[in-house]
Amino acid sequence: GVQVEELRRRAGALVQGVAGLHDLAGRDEQARAPRQLVLAGGQRLAALARSKLAATRRAVARQAADIVGNGAEPILRDLLCDADASVRHAAIRGARRLNIECGAELRRLLDDEDPEVRNAAAVGLLDSDASARGAVEQMLVHEECAWVGARVTSALRR
């Protein structure tokens, strides 16, 4: 009822806030933006990353690299441990886009309950850490999801 609508309104406002930060300090404008704006955006983004709403945390993970540049690393590292699988998946993609060294976190996510997270972690490891091949091969031994097995096997062949 009323509470659900209020939560939806707040979630929409938070996601719009993330999008607004992107507009203010996106890649093209970041070079021109005053340092204080970028830092304020990063602090605001860090606060949004602690939201109770998974949709907001997921939006933060998707936008972090564009908004705060190098300041995104600690935010994305925290979101790799999020309770929501879609947030973890988005954080993996953000960390890969920024080339953040997070091999230990990705190795842990090879055993994640969510197949999309396992797939993203395995492919991310293979793309960033040649020494992780054995861990990914071991993950495949126990993989129950056929499409994850097929994608990771394909990634191993690259």
The 8 nearest C-alpha neighbors of each residue, nearest first, counted from 0:
[[1, 3, 2, 4, 5, 6, 7, 8],
 [0, 2, 4, 3, 5, 6, 7, 8],
 [3, 1, 5, 4, 0, 6, 7, 8],
 [4, 2, 6, 5, 0, 1, 7, 8],
 [3, 5, 7, 1, 2, 6, 8, 0],
 [4, 6, 8, 2, 3, 7, 9, 1],
 [7, 5, 3, 9, 8, 4, 10, 2],
 [8, 6, 4, 10, 5, 9, 11, 3],
 [7, 9, 5, 11, 6, 10, 4, 12],
 [8, 10, 12, 6, 11, 7, 5, 13],
 [11, 9, 7, 13, 12, 8, 6, 14],
 [10, 12, 8, 14, 9, 13, 15, 7],
 [11, 13, 15, 9, 10, 14, 16, 8],
 [14, 12, 16, 10, 15, 11, 9, 17],
 [13, 15, 17, 11, 16, 12, 55, 10],
 [14, 16, 18, 12, 13, 17, 19, 11],
 [17, 15, 13, 19, 14, 18, 12, 20],
 [18, 16, 14, 20, 19, 15, 21, 13],
 [17, 19, 15, 21, 16, 20, 14, 22],
 [20, 18, 16, 22, 21, 17, 15, 23],
 [19, 21, 23, 17, 22, 18, 24, 16],
 [20, 22, 25, 18, 19, 66, 24, 23],
 [21, 23, 19, 20, 25, 24, 18, 28],
 [24, 22, 20, 21, 25, 19, 28, 32],
 [23, 25, 29, 21, 28, 66, 22, 20],
 [26, 24, 21, 66, 28, 65, 22, 29],
 [25, 27, 29, 28, 65, 24, 66, 30],
 [28, 26, 25, 29, 30, 24, 31, 65],
 [27, 29, 31, 25, 30, 24, 26, 32],
 [28, 30, 24, 32, 26, 31, 25, 27],
 [29, 31, 28, 32, 27, 26, 33, 24],
 [32, 30, 28, 29, 33, 27, 24, 34],
 [33, 31, 29, 30, 28, 34, 24, 36],
 [32, 34, 35, 36, 31, 37, 29, 30],
 [33, 35, 37, 36, 38, 32, 39, 29],
 [34, 36, 38, 33, 37, 39, 32, 40],
 [37, 35, 39, 33, 34, 38, 40, 32],
 [36, 38, 40, 34, 35, 39, 41, 24],
 [39, 37, 41, 35, 40, 36, 34, 42],
 [40, 38, 36, 42, 41, 37, 35, 43],
 [39, 41, 37, 43, 38, 42, 44, 36],
 [42, 40, 44, 38, 67, 39, 43, 45],
 [43, 41, 45, 39, 44, 40, 38, 46],
 [44, 42, 40, 46, 45, 41, 39, 47],
 [43, 45, 41, 47, 46, 42, 40, 48],
 [46, 44, 48, 42, 43, 47, 41, 74],
 [45, 47, 43, 44, 48, 49, 42, 50],
 [46, 48, 44, 50, 49, 45, 43, 56],
 [49, 47, 56, 45, 46, 50, 59, 44],
 [48, 50, 47, 46, 51, 45, 56, 52],
 [51, 49, 47, 52, 48, 56, 55, 46],
 [50, 52, 53, 49, 55, 56, 48, 47],
 [51, 53, 50, 54, 55, 56, 10, 49],
 [54, 52, 56, 55, 57, 83, 51, 86],
 [55, 53, 57, 52, 56, 58, 10, 14],
 [54, 56, 58, 57, 53, 52, 14, 59],
 [55, 57, 48, 59, 53, 58, 54, 86],
 [56, 58, 86, 54, 60, 59, 55, 53],
 [59, 57, 55, 61, 56, 60, 62, 54],
 [58, 60, 56, 62, 57, 61, 63, 48],
 [61, 59, 90, 57, 63, 58, 89, 62],
 [60, 62, 58, 59, 89, 63, 93, 57],
 [61, 63, 59, 65, 60, 64, 58, 66],
 [64, 62, 66, 71, 60, 65, 59, 61],
 [65, 63, 68, 66, 71, 62, 67, 93],
 [64, 66, 25, 62, 63, 26, 68, 67],
 [67, 65, 63, 21, 25, 24, 64, 68],
 [66, 68, 70, 41, 71, 64, 63, 65],
 [69, 67, 64, 70, 71, 66, 65, 63],
 [68, 70, 71, 72, 67, 64, 97, 73],
 [71, 69, 67, 68, 72, 41, 73, 74],
 [70, 72, 74, 69, 63, 67, 64, 68],
 [71, 73, 75, 74, 70, 76, 69, 99],
 [74, 72, 76, 75, 71, 77, 70, 78],
 [75, 73, 71, 77, 72, 76, 45, 78],
 [74, 76, 78, 72, 77, 90, 73, 71],
 [77, 75, 73, 79, 78, 74, 72, 80],
 [76, 78, 74, 75, 79, 80, 73, 81],
 [77, 79, 81, 75, 80, 76, 90, 87],
 [80, 78, 87, 76, 77, 90, 81, 75],
 [81, 79, 78, 77, 87, 82, 76, 104],
 [82, 80, 78, 83, 79, 87, 86, 77],
 [81, 83, 84, 80, 87, 86, 53, 78],
 [84, 82, 86, 81, 85, 53, 87, 80],
 [85, 83, 87, 86, 88, 113, 82, 116],
 [84, 86, 88, 87, 83, 89, 57, 116],
 [85, 87, 57, 89, 84, 88, 83, 90],
 [88, 86, 79, 90, 84, 85, 89, 81],
 [87, 89, 85, 116, 91, 86, 90, 84],
 [88, 90, 86, 92, 91, 87, 60, 61],
 [89, 91, 60, 93, 87, 92, 75, 88],
 [92, 90, 94, 88, 89, 93, 95, 87],
 [91, 93, 95, 89, 90, 94, 96, 88],
 [94, 92, 90, 96, 95, 91, 61, 89],
 [93, 95, 99, 91, 97, 96, 92, 98],
 [96, 94, 98, 92, 97, 93, 91, 99],
 [97, 95, 93, 94, 98, 92, 64, 99],
 [96, 98, 94, 95, 99, 93, 64, 69],
 [99, 97, 95, 96, 94, 100, 127, 93],
 [98, 100, 94, 97, 101, 95, 72, 96],
 [99, 101, 102, 98, 127, 94, 95, 103],
 [102, 100, 104, 103, 99, 105, 94, 76],
 [101, 103, 105, 104, 100, 106, 124, 128],
 [104, 102, 106, 105, 101, 107, 100, 108],
 [103, 105, 107, 101, 102, 106, 108, 79],
 [106, 104, 108, 120, 102, 107, 103, 101],
 [107, 105, 103, 109, 108, 104, 102, 120],
 [106, 108, 104, 105, 109, 110, 103, 111],
 [107, 109, 111, 105, 110, 106, 117, 120],
 [108, 110, 117, 106, 107, 111, 120, 121],
 [111, 109, 108, 107, 112, 117, 138, 106],
 [112, 110, 108, 113, 109, 117, 116, 114],
 [111, 113, 110, 114, 117, 116, 84, 108],
 [112, 114, 116, 111, 115, 84, 117, 110],
 [115, 113, 117, 116, 118, 147, 112, 144],
 [116, 114, 118, 117, 113, 119, 88, 147],
 [115, 117, 88, 119, 114, 113, 118, 120],
 [118, 116, 109, 114, 120, 115, 119, 111],
 [117, 119, 115, 121, 116, 120, 147, 114],
 [118, 120, 116, 122, 121, 117, 123, 115],
 [121, 119, 105, 123, 117, 118, 122, 109],
 [122, 120, 124, 118, 123, 119, 135, 117],
 [121, 123, 125, 119, 124, 120, 126, 118],
 [124, 122, 120, 126, 121, 125, 119, 127],
 [123, 125, 121, 127, 128, 126, 122, 120],
 [124, 126, 122, 123, 127, 128, 129, 121],
 [127, 125, 123, 124, 122, 128, 129, 154],
 [126, 128, 124, 125, 123, 129, 100, 98],
 [129, 127, 130, 124, 131, 125, 126, 102],
 [128, 130, 131, 132, 125, 127, 126, 124],
 [129, 131, 128, 132, 133, 125, 134, 124],
 [132, 130, 134, 129, 133, 128, 124, 135],
 [131, 133, 135, 134, 130, 129, 136, 125],
 [134, 132, 136, 135, 131, 137, 130, 138],
 [133, 135, 137, 131, 136, 132, 138, 106],
 [134, 136, 138, 132, 137, 133, 121, 131],
 [135, 137, 133, 139, 138, 134, 132, 140],
 [138, 136, 134, 140, 139, 135, 133, 141],
 [137, 139, 135, 136, 140, 141, 142, 134],
 [140, 138, 142, 136, 137, 141, 148, 135],
 [139, 141, 137, 138, 142, 136, 143, 135],
 [140, 142, 139, 138, 143, 137, 110, 144],
 [143, 141, 139, 144, 140, 138, 148, 147],
 [144, 142, 145, 141, 148, 147, 139, 140],
 [143, 145, 147, 146, 142, 148, 114, 149],
 [146, 144, 148, 147, 149, 143, 142, 150],
 [145, 147, 149, 148, 144, 150, 151, 114],
 [148, 146, 150, 149, 145, 144, 118, 151],
 [147, 149, 145, 151, 146, 150, 152, 139],
 [148, 150, 146, 152, 147, 151, 153, 145],
 [151, 149, 153, 147, 152, 148, 146, 154],
 [150, 152, 154, 153, 148, 149, 147, 155],
 [153, 151, 155, 149, 154, 150, 148, 156],
 [154, 152, 150, 156, 151, 155, 149, 157],
 [155, 153, 151, 156, 152, 157, 150, 122],
 [154, 156, 152, 153, 157, 151, 125, 132],
 [157, 155, 153, 154, 152, 151, 150, 125],
 [156, 154, 155, 153, 152, 125, 126, 151]]
